[in-house]
Amino acid sequence: MTEQFTIVNVATASLDQPVDLEHLRKQFPKHILWDQDIYGGRVAYYKTEKMEGKVSIFWSGKLISVGTKTIEKAFQELYQIISKLQEDRAIHVIYEPEQFPAAIIKLPI
């Protein structure tokens, strides 16, 4: 029996700041899949109809593009979500005293 493998591109990026995934879901409800029950709410997925793959967005600000056929397409899809995040100019405050005893203010990127 011969196994068949499909190779897809994976590219990563970092925003160097945390991301409020619940806010992203509210801002982009058609394109963001985020559920508190999926991986404890630590990751959201960005996907549009025109995208070849999808981009995983982690609360830490790390991004992973998966499922594209070329590295250029992977980077293009990463840039797409980064530009969407830059359009979102609202300031957000996160306060989770169980994790960190101070408020985190997220400024626009």
Steps between C-alpha positions, in 0.01 A plus 500: 500500500642835395417799715442834334600826657402853415747774575358838594679817599511625854618853576509679833501861614482685829317820591721539810195574713201308635176483303146512641350209308146558623520856371623372162201269476269795562685726253519243218214255563497366142869416494605415856422168665560527874345287768595488867473120484752461214845474662372691802439811291873552437474494119270639230494423129475755220360381167332677209340349193792617284772354722672178403591412858423650839689695763509393863516798737622430851424726797877550536513677162650209307352431156525179296392472137420143393358333193641709217678354197778759473705687755404826329131422555568415865665839556221675309241348734703599805521859372124496440417436866772739619351780288153421639636526852662833417164635376347424840609816686307451826686493832422198716560430864540149636477441872542144622625522859539120525767514227658844548429757774470801268300620203651450155424781257533400139578786267459487123776327304 
